[in-house]
């Protein structure tokens, strides 16, 4: 019976199936790609690092660290790297670069890809430089040209196309340049304030247990301000980083799937409602509740299976796009394979979600009375209402469990479900309020076409609620993502006034600062910086805290080399959270020095006002006490500090300076940088304009990928829209028969239909955008702590675009209803 009825209604049932295909495809593609990503990271982990494990430090290895290196057979290769300025002698172009001095046959896994290929083998012996390929294109230099780094000028041996450990956002700011290790000293760039990183690469024997070695040596090295990373631990960190992004995309895909399920519930509701008289006839002929219920349940299971299978196949094909979409964000090439588990997940999800969301309308077949043949009873009995509540509860529990599986955090899963429910409830509330307002304040003075189009929004078997949900949620997703990206960019932007710094000069030595200031002409900030490390917190030495497994102090505080400054006032990005600001103080060598700390230090080091912390200031121990805690806006494009001393304490400590100025345009900025680097090669220069361009590119790439997934919600909404029109086709035909009988022309009916979908498009897209404004305002206040100024893009582009799309889809799918002769259509429907 299920098969026979399905054959007669295959068009409607196929639309149920189509409602979830895109949602399933999105979930399966992301799940499958995530598995491929994990496998590729595991397989290529050695190539990503270039060795089996690394020992790295910010300082030259002390005696204890050197003994560990020697006990491991000595490093197979070593490097020293730091940020500095590079000057291309051919055209005077300058750029902040990452200088990598290498000694040894690195990499031991993977390749140092260069053009020409022989440059990777010859650069150390010939004393040449390997320059990032993109950087060479940007400054129009070729192999054979020269690059000046500090006090030395090296020939460019070749372009660096790819290398282990390079790539990502940091390489965009400071592209890598490889030079021989032996030439680092000659650059003259290792001075006070230079942020150096020493790395020692090792190749392990086949029987080496890297996890055991890491567990044994890493705590010892941490105590000596060094660190150990194995290729396995690094791949796990990299995998977790991309897992977080994958989880977010999964949630977006899950929302698309939920939209499809809302379409199923609505379509099945109308479909079953039309079948209730047939069910009553079956019961009159002796069919049991179970039999009549199973007829339709089997149909839904079959459609869920086909939808899940189709979605899984589409998802497997779709995952082939992700390596291209994410190519600029991944440090390696991805080889994709089919994971059976992802296909099984898609099929199970298709069946389970279809059945769950169709169950409430299907329950009406269980409680229908045989007397339905003789009378129309639209009211649901108490048993039916109780059953619906139970099913709704089961749906919520499943959604929560599935979200928990995706997020692996019960709180986040709960927040996600609450967020989805609130979004759906708000959109449902808006729709209900809109229909109530139409009924309450119906414009009886309007013309026939306008009045009839409004009446269609709350006619029997209307699809207003379903379509507003589908259109609204899709629009809400895309608008929220757009507003969030705008907020991030506005938070990172800076003003263009003459007193707003956009050029920062790092590592300016004390004996250079006056001469550099004269070259700049207009100095906005001159900030002294002193480096120091934590020796003890509240009287407990840092080494003891590291060994204390019960300590909740974050280890980065103990291992970090702090760069602190001293001044007598707060700056624009700071505000006092607690305590008293101390502008100036005298150090007597006995009493603790008052300092100001940022909230992040207070939180991670468990410090409050009045607590003491002892610093090692380049060999001299200095005890301080927390005088106040500051709230710092780290997103402001200016120099912010975790720790600030009052004036009168650090003036005589070894220090360097950071100067800032304002360049009116790119040309004057390039000229200034070129002049500075030729006079003071040790100075590093950061051009905020270039940083902002890179940040915007990264945000654009991420938002493009997320929007690509959010489009699934829009397409799912379109399918739900098509399904709603098709499913309510018979109801619309009857309306059109009555309208034509009363004298309405086809043109009038077309206008009525167009206005109806125009209302739906306007209400759905506008509701989504307004809801996204609310969510963006919440994000701005609670997360980004800024004033939210909405962009006009969603209103000028998204709002009319989606409205026109809804109108077009509605008219295209109503065409057969509008053009078919009423008697012919009715005979056909009755015959079916």
QUIRAVEN-V788365 format. One record per residue. N is the residue number from 0. RES is the residue in one small letter. SS is DSSP state (h for helix, s for strand, l for the rest). NEAR is the number of other ideal C-beta (glycine too) atoms within 12 Angstrom. Layout:
N:RES:SS:NEAR ; N:RES:SS:NEAR
//
This chain:
0:x:l:22 ; 1:x:h:23 ; 2:x:h:14 ; 3:x:h:13 ; 4:x:h:29 ; 5:x:h:27 ; 6:x:h:16 ; 7:x:h:20 ; 8:x:l:34 ; 9:x:h:21 ; 10:x:h:24 ; 11:x:h:36 ; 12:x:h:38 ; 13:x:h:27 ; 14:x:h:35 ; 15:x:h:51 ; 16:x:h:40 ; 17:x:h:36 ; 18:x:h:50 ; 19:x:h:57 ; 20:x:h:43 ; 21:x:h:44 ; 22:x:h:51 ; 23:x:h:52 ; 24:x:h:43 ; 25:x:h:47 ; 26:x:h:50 ; 27:x:h:47 ; 28:x:h:44 ; 29:x:h:46 ; 30:x:h:40 ; 31:x:h:42 ; 32:x:h:44 ; 33:x:h:37 ; 34:x:h:31 ; 35:x:h:35 ; 36:x:h:38 ; 37:x:h:26 ; 38:x:h:22 ; 39:x:h:29 ; 40:x:h:34 ; 41:x:h:21 ; 42:x:h:23 ; 43:x:h:29 ; 44:x:h:33 ; 45:x:h:30 ; 46:x:h:29 ; 47:x:h:38 ; 48:x:h:39 ; 49:x:l:37 ; 50:x:l:38 ; 51:x:l:39 ; 52:x:s:42 ; 53:x:s:43 ; 54:x:s:42 ; 55:x:s:36 ; 56:x:s:33 ; 57:x:l:27 ; 58:x:l:25 ; 59:x:l:21 ; 60:x:l:27 ; 61:x:l:19 ; 62:x:h:11 ; 63:x:h:20 ; 64:x:h:30 ; 65:x:h:23 ; 66:x:h:18 ; 67:x:h:32 ; 68:x:h:32 ; 69:x:h:16 ; 70:x:h:17 ; 71:x:l:29 ; 72:x:l:15 ; 73:x:l:20 ; 74:x:l:33 ; 75:x:l:29 ; 76:x:s:31 ; 77:x:s:33 ; 78:x:s:38 ; 79:x:s:36 ; 80:x:s:35 ; 81:x:s:35 ; 82:x:s:32 ; 83:x:s:45 ; 84:x:s:39 ; 85:x:s:45 ; 86:x:s:39 ; 87:x:s:35 ; 88:x:l:25 ; 89:x:l:21 ; 90:x:l:19 ; 91:x:l:24 ; 92:x:s:31 ; 93:x:s:38 ; 94:x:s:41 ; 95:x:s:39 ; 96:x:s:45 ; 97:x:s:38 ; 98:x:s:46 ; 99:x:s:45 ; 100:x:s:41 ; 101:x:s:40 ; 102:x:s:27 ; 103:x:s:25 ; 104:x:l:21 ; 105:x:l:37 ; 106:x:l:33 ; 107:x:l:25 ; 108:x:l:28 ; 109:x:l:26 ; 110:x:l:21 ; 111:x:l:37 ; 112:x:s:26 ; 113:x:s:30 ; 114:x:s:23 ; 115:x:l:21 ; 116:x:l:20 ; 117:x:l:17 ; 118:x:h:31 ; 119:x:h:31 ; 120:x:h:19 ; 121:x:h:22 ; 122:x:h:38 ; 123:x:h:29 ; 124:x:h:17 ; 125:x:h:21 ; 126:x:l:23 ; 127:x:l:35 ; 128:x:s:47 ; 129:x:s:47 ; 130:x:s:47 ; 131:x:s:40 ; 132:x:h:29 ; 133:x:h:24 ; 134:x:h:34 ; 135:x:h:36 ; 136:x:h:17 ; 137:x:h:23 ; 138:x:l:31 ; 139:x:l:13 ; 140:x:l:32 ; 141:x:l:22 ; 142:x:l:29 ; 143:x:l:20 ; 144:x:l:28 ; 145:x:s:27 ; 146:x:s:46 ; 147:x:s:37 ; 148:x:s:43 ; 149:x:l:35 ; 150:x:l:22 ; 151:x:s:29 ; 152:x:s:25 ; 153:x:s:36 ; 154:x:s:30 ; 155:x:s:39 ; 156:x:s:36 ; 157:x:s:34 ; 158:x:s:38 ; 159:x:s:42 ; 160:x:s:27 ; 161:x:s:30 ; 162:x:l:39 ; 163:x:l:36 ; 164:x:l:38 ; 165:x:l:35 ; 166:x:l:28 ; 167:x:l:24 ; 168:x:h:22 ; 169:x:h:21 ; 170:x:h:29 ; 171:x:h:30 ; 172:x:h:29 ; 173:x:l:33 ; 174:x:s:39 ; 175:x:s:43 ; 176:x:s:49 ; 177:x:s:47 ; 178:x:s:44 ; 179:x:s:34 ; 180:x:h:29 ; 181:x:h:19 ; 182:x:h:33 ; 183:x:h:32 ; 184:x:h:17 ; 185:x:h:22 ; 186:x:h:34 ; 187:x:l:21 ; 188:x:l:38 ; 189:x:l:27 ; 190:x:l:29 ; 191:x:l:25 ; 192:x:l:33 ; 193:x:l:33 ; 194:x:l:28 ; 195:x:l:30 ; 196:x:s:29 ; 197:x:s:35 ; 198:x:s:39 ; 199:x:s:39 ; 200:x:s:38 ; 201:x:s:39 ; 202:x:l:28 ; 203:x:l:28 ; 204:x:l:14 ; 205:x:l:8 ; 206:x:l:8 ; 207:x:l:21 ; 208:x:l:17 ; 209:x:h:33 ; 210:x:h:19 ; 211:x:h:15 ; 212:x:h:28 ; 213:x:h:29 ; 214:x:h:17 ; 215:x:h:18 ; 216:x:h:32 ; 217:x:h:28 ; 218:x:h:22 ; 219:x:h:25 ; 220:x:h:33 ; 221:x:h:30 ; 222:x:h:25 ; 223:x:l:31 ; 224:x:l:31 ; 225:x:s:32 ; 226:x:s:34 ; 227:x:s:37 ; 228:x:s:35 ; 229:x:s:33 ; 230:x:h:39 ; 231:x:h:29 ; 232:x:h:26 ; 233:x:h:33 ; 234:x:h:31 ; 235:x:h:22 ; 236:x:h:19 ; 237:x:h:31 ; 238:x:h:28 ; 239:x:h:19 ; 240:x:h:20 ; 241:x:h:32 ; 242:x:h:25 ; 243:x:h:21 ; 244:x:h:28 ; 245:x:h:35 ; 246:x:h:28 ; 247:x:h:28 ; 248:x:h:38 ; 249:x:h:39 ; 250:x:h:36 ; 251:x:h:42 ; 252:x:h:47 ; 253:x:h:44 ; 254:x:h:46 ; 255:x:h:48 ; 256:x:h:49 ; 257:x:h:48 ; 258:x:h:51 ; 259:x:h:53 ; 260:x:h:47 ; 261:x:h:48 ; 262:x:h:51 ; 263:x:h:53 ; 264:x:h:43 ; 265:x:h:39 ; 266:x:h:47 ; 267:x:h:43 ; 268:x:h:37 ; 269:x:h:35 ; 270:x:h:44 ; 271:x:h:40 ; 272:x:h:30 ; 273:x:h:30 ; 274:x:h:34 ; 275:x:h:34 ; 276:x:h:23 ; 277:x:h:28 ; 278:x:h:36 ; 279:x:h:26 ; 280:x:h:20 ; 281:x:h:28 ; 282:x:h:27 ; 283:x:h:18 ; 284:x:l:15 ; 285:x:l:11 ; 286:x:l:22 ; 287:x:l:16 ; 288:x:h:25 ; 289:x:h:15 ; 290:x:h:20 ; 291:x:h:36 ; 292:x:h:32 ; 293:x:h:22 ; 294:x:h:31 ; 295:x:h:43 ; 296:x:h:32 ; 297:x:h:27 ; 298:x:h:38 ; 299:x:h:45 ; 300:x:h:31 ; 301:x:h:30 ; 302:x:h:43 ; 303:x:h:39 ; 304:x:h:30 ; 305:x:h:29 ; 306:x:h:48 ; 307:x:h:38 ; 308:x:h:29 ; 309:x:h:29 ; 310:x:h:48 ; 311:x:h:39 ; 312:x:h:25 ; 313:x:h:31 ; 314:x:h:45 ; 315:x:h:34 ; 316:x:h:20 ; 317:x:h:35 ; 318:x:h:39 ; 319:x:h:20 ; 320:x:h:24 ; 321:x:h:34 ; 322:x:h:23 ; 323:x:h:20 ; 324:x:h:27 ; 325:x:l:31 ; 326:x:h:16 ; 327:x:h:22 ; 328:x:h:28 ; 329:x:l:30 ; 330:x:l:33 ; 331:x:l:36 ; 332:x:l:22 ; 333:x:l:30 ; 334:x:l:18 ; 335:x:l:27 ; 336:x:l:21 ; 337:x:l:25 ; 338:x:l:26 ; 339:x:h:16 ; 340:x:h:19 ; 341:x:h:35 ; 342:x:h:32 ; 343:x:h:22 ; 344:x:h:36 ; 345:x:h:45 ; 346:x:h:30 ; 347:x:h:28 ; 348:x:h:44 ; 349:x:h:47 ; 350:x:h:32 ; 351:x:h:32 ; 352:x:h:45 ; 353:x:h:45 ; 354:x:h:38 ; 355:x:h:38 ; 356:x:h:43 ; 357:x:h:46 ; 358:x:h:35 ; 359:x:h:34 ; 360:x:h:38 ; 361:x:h:40 ; 362:x:h:35 ; 363:x:h:38 ; 364:x:h:42 ; 365:x:h:32 ; 366:x:h:30 ; 367:x:l:38 ; 368:x:l:27 ; 369:x:h:24 ; 370:x:h:15 ; 371:x:h:26 ; 372:x:h:19 ; 373:x:l:12 ; 374:x:l:14 ; 375:x:l:15 ; 376:x:l:20 ; 377:x:l:14 ; 378:x:l:14 ; 379:x:l:23 ; 380:x:l:17 ; 381:x:h:11 ; 382:x:h:17 ; 383:x:h:24 ; 384:x:h:17 ; 385:x:h:16 ; 386:x:h:25 ; 387:x:h:25 ; 388:x:h:17 ; 389:x:h:18 ; 390:x:h:26 ; 391:x:h:21 ; 392:x:h:17 ; 393:x:h:20 ; 394:x:h:30 ; 395:x:h:24 ; 396:x:h:18 ; 397:x:h:27 ; 398:x:h:34 ; 399:x:h:27 ; 400:x:h:20 ; 401:x:h:31 ; 402:x:h:32 ; 403:x:h:23 ; 404:x:h:23 ; 405:x:h:34 ; 406:x:h:25 ; 407:x:l:17 ; 408:x:l:16 ; 409:x:h:16 ; 410:x:h:14 ; 411:x:h:21 ; 412:x:h:28 ; 413:x:h:20 ; 414:x:h:18 ; 415:x:h:31 ; 416:x:h:30 ; 417:x:h:18 ; 418:x:h:29 ; 419:x:h:34 ; 420:x:h:22 ; 421:x:h:20 ; 422:x:h:35 ; 423:x:h:33 ; 424:x:h:19 ; 425:x:h:26 ; 426:x:h:41 ; 427:x:h:24 ; 428:x:h:21 ; 429:x:h:30 ; 430:x:h:33 ; 431:x:h:22 ; 432:x:h:20 ; 433:x:h:29 ; 434:x:h:27 ; 435:x:h:16 ; 436:x:h:17 ; 437:x:h:28 ; 438:x:h:17 ; 439:x:h:11 ; 440:x:l:14 ; 441:x:l:18 ; 442:x:l:17 ; 443:x:l:13 ; 444:x:l:9 ; 445:x:l:16 ; 446:x:l:15 ; 447:x:h:22 ; 448:x:h:24 ; 449:x:h:23 ; 450:x:h:21 ; 451:x:h:30 ; 452:x:h:32 ; 453:x:h:31 ; 454:x:h:27 ; 455:x:h:38 ; 456:x:h:35 ; 457:x:h:24 ; 458:x:l:24 ; 459:x:l:21 ; 460:x:l:28 ; 461:x:l:31 ; 462:x:l:44 ; 463:x:h:41 ; 464:x:h:35 ; 465:x:h:43 ; 466:x:h:49 ; 467:x:h:47 ; 468:x:h:45 ; 469:x:h:55 ; 470:x:h:54 ; 471:x:h:49 ; 472:x:h:51 ; 473:x:h:52 ; 474:x:h:48 ; 475:x:h:46 ; 476:x:h:48 ; 477:x:h:42 ; 478:x:h:42 ; 479:x:h:42 ; 480:x:h:40 ; 481:x:h:37 ; 482:x:h:39 ; 483:x:h:36 ; 484:x:h:33 ; 485:x:h:32 ; 486:x:h:34 ; 487:x:h:28 ; 488:x:h:29 ; 489:x:h:28 ; 490:x:h:28 ; 491:x:h:27 ; 492:x:l:26 ; 493:x:l:29 ; 494:x:l:16 ; 495:x:l:17 ; 496:x:l:12 ; 497:x:l:14 ; 498:x:l:17 ; 499:x:l:25 ; 500:x:l:36 ; 501:x:l:35 ; 502:x:s:43 ; 503:x:s:39 ; 504:x:s:45 ; 505:x:s:36 ; 506:x:s:40 ; 507:x:s:39 ; 508:x:s:29 ; 509:x:l:23 ; 510:x:l:15 ; 511:x:l:28 ; 512:x:h:27 ; 513:x:h:17 ; 514:x:h:20 ; 515:x:h:34 ; 516:x:h:22 ; 517:x:h:17 ; 518:x:h:28 ; 519:x:h:34 ; 520:x:l:18 ; 521:x:l:24 ; 522:x:l:26 ; 523:x:l:27 ; 524:x:s:31 ; 525:x:s:28 ; 526:x:s:31 ; 527:x:s:33 ; 528:x:s:39 ; 529:x:s:36 ; 530:x:s:30 ; 531:x:s:35 ; 532:x:s:33 ; 533:x:s:41 ; 534:x:s:30 ; 535:x:s:27 ; 536:x:s:38 ; 537:x:l:26 ; 538:x:l:16 ; 539:x:s:23 ; 540:x:s:21 ; 541:x:h:33 ; 542:x:h:23 ; 543:x:h:19 ; 544:x:h:29 ; 545:x:h:28 ; 546:x:h:17 ; 547:x:l:17 ; 548:x:l:11 ; 549:x:l:8 ; 550:x:l:22 ; 551:x:l:14 ; 552:x:l:29 ; 553:x:l:21 ; 554:x:h:26 ; 555:x:h:21 ; 556:x:h:33 ; 557:x:h:34 ; 558:x:h:29 ; 559:x:l:27 ; 560:x:s:29 ; 561:x:s:34 ; 562:x:s:33 ; 563:x:s:39 ; 564:x:s:35 ; 565:x:s:35 ; 566:x:l:30 ; 567:x:l:18 ; 568:x:l:18 ; 569:x:l:24 ; 570:x:l:26 ; 571:x:l:19 ; 572:x:l:23 ; 573:x:s:28 ; 574:x:s:19 ; 575:x:s:23 ; 576:x:s:24 ; 577:x:s:20 ; 578:x:s:24 ; 579:x:l:19 ; 580:x:l:27 ; 581:x:l:30 ; 582:x:l:20 ; 583:x:s:19 ; 584:x:l:26 ; 585:x:l:15 ; 586:x:l:26 ; 587:x:l:12 ; 588:x:l:12 ; 589:x:l:9 ; 590:x:l:15 ; 591:x:l:27 ; 592:x:s:37 ; 593:x:s:35 ; 594:x:s:46 ; 595:x:s:45 ; 596:x:s:44 ; 597:x:s:33 ; 598:x:h:29 ; 599:x:h:25 ; 600:x:h:37 ; 601:x:h:32 ; 602:x:h:20 ; 603:x:h:23 ; 604:x:h:35 ; 605:x:l:20 ; 606:x:l:34 ; 607:x:l:23 ; 608:x:l:24 ; 609:x:l:21 ; 610:x:l:29 ; 611:x:s:28 ; 612:x:s:43 ; 613:x:s:26 ; 614:x:s:37 ; 615:x:s:26 ; 616:x:s:32 ; 617:x:l:24 ; 618:x:l:13 ; 619:x:s:20 ; 620:x:s:21 ; 621:x:s:34 ; 622:x:s:29 ; 623:x:s:41 ; 624:x:s:31 ; 625:x:s:36 ; 626:x:s:31 ; 627:x:s:33 ; 628:x:s:32 ; 629:x:s:34 ; 630:x:s:25 ; 631:x:s:30 ; 632:x:l:23 ; 633:x:l:21 ; 634:x:l:22 ; 635:x:l:25 ; 636:x:l:31 ; 637:x:l:29 ; 638:x:l:33 ; 639:x:l:29 ; 640:x:l:32 ; 641:x:l:34 ; 642:x:s:45 ; 643:x:s:44 ; 644:x:s:41 ; 645:x:l:31 ; 646:x:s:22 ; 647:x:l:20 ; 648:x:l:38 ; 649:x:l:33 ; 650:x:l:20 ; 651:x:l:15 ; 652:x:l:29 ; 653:x:l:21 ; 654:x:l:32 ; 655:x:s:33 ; 656:x:s:34 ; 657:x:s:35 ; 658:x:s:40 ; 659:x:s:33 ; 660:x:s:35 ; 661:x:l:29 ; 662:x:l:33 ; 663:x:l:18 ; 664:x:l:15 ; 665:x:h:18 ; 666:x:h:12 ; 667:x:h:21 ; 668:x:h:29 ; 669:x:h:27 ; 670:x:h:20 ; 671:x:h:33 ; 672:x:h:38 ; 673:x:h:28 ; 674:x:h:26 ; 675:x:h:38 ; 676:x:h:36 ; 677:x:h:22 ; 678:x:h:22 ; 679:x:l:39 ; 680:x:l:33 ; 681:x:l:33 ; 682:x:l:42 ; 683:x:s:39 ; 684:x:s:46 ; 685:x:s:35 ; 686:x:s:36 ; 687:x:h:32 ; 688:x:h:32 ; 689:x:h:29 ; 690:x:h:27 ; 691:x:h:25 ; 692:x:h:21 ; 693:x:h:28 ; 694:x:h:27 ; 695:x:h:23 ; 696:x:h:21 ; 697:x:h:26 ; 698:x:h:29 ; 699:x:h:22 ; 700:x:h:26 ; 701:x:h:27 ; 702:x:h:30 ; 703:x:h:23 ; 704:x:h:33 ; 705:x:h:34 ; 706:x:h:28 ; 707:x:h:30 ; 708:x:h:42 ; 709:x:h:38 ; 710:x:h:29 ; 711:x:h:44 ; 712:x:h:45 ; 713:x:h:39 ; 714:x:h:34 ; 715:x:h:46 ; 716:x:h:48 ; 717:x:h:36 ; 718:x:h:42 ; 719:x:h:52 ; 720:x:h:48 ; 721:x:h:37 ; 722:x:h:43 ; 723:x:h:47 ; 724:x:h:42 ; 725:x:h:38 ; 726:x:h:41 ; 727:x:l:39 ; 728:x:h:35 ; 729:x:h:31 ; 730:x:h:26 ; 731:x:h:37 ; 732:x:h:31 ; 733:x:h:23 ; 734:x:h:32 ; 735:x:h:35 ; 736:x:h:24 ; 737:x:h:18 ; 738:x:h:31 ; 739:x:h:25 ; 740:x:h:13 ; 741:x:l:15 ; 742:x:l:11 ; 743:x:l:23 ; 744:x:l:16 ; 745:x:h:21 ; 746:x:h:15 ; 747:x:h:24 ; 748:x:h:35 ; 749:x:h:26 ; 750:x:h:27 ; 751:x:h:37 ; 752:x:h:38 ; 753:x:h:31 ; 754:x:h:29 ; 755:x:h:41 ; 756:x:h:40 ; 757:x:h:31 ; 758:x:h:36 ; 759:x:h:45 ; 760:x:h:39 ; 761:x:h:30 ; 762:x:h:38 ; 763:x:h:48 ; 764:x:h:43 ; 765:x:h:33 ; 766:x:h:42 ; 767:x:h:48 ; 768:x:h:42 ; 769:x:h:30 ; 770:x:h:39 ; 771:x:h:41 ; 772:x:h:30 ; 773:x:h:26 ; 774:x:h:31 ; 775:x:h:34 ; 776:x:h:23 ; 777:x:h:21 ; 778:x:h:25 ; 779:x:h:26 ; 780:x:h:15 ; 781:x:h:12 ; 782:x:h:17 ; 783:x:h:26 ; 784:x:l:21 ; 785:x:l:25 ; 786:x:l:13 ; 787:x:l:27 ; 788:x:l:17 ; 789:x:l:27 ; 790:x:l:25 ; 791:x:l:15 ; 792:x:h:21 ; 793:x:h:33 ; 794:x:h:24 ; 795:x:h:13 ; 796:x:h:19 ; 797:x:h:38 ; 798:x:h:32 ; 799:x:h:21 ; 800:x:h:25 ; 801:x:h:44 ; 802:x:h:30 ; 803:x:h:20 ; 804:x:h:32 ; 805:x:h:43 ; 806:x:h:31 ; 807:x:h:22 ; 808:x:h:34 ; 809:x:h:40 ; 810:x:h:30 ; 811:x:h:22 ; 812:x:h:30 ; 813:x:l:35 ; 814:x:h:21 ; 815:x:h:21 ; 816:x:h:34 ; 817:x:h:32 ; 818:x:h:19 ; 819:x:l:24 ; 820:x:l:17 ; 821:x:h:26 ; 822:x:h:15 ; 823:x:h:15 ; 824:x:h:25 ; 825:x:h:21 ; 826:x:h:14 ; 827:x:h:16 ; 828:x:h:22 ; 829:x:h:12 ; 830:x:h:9 ; 831:x:l:17
//
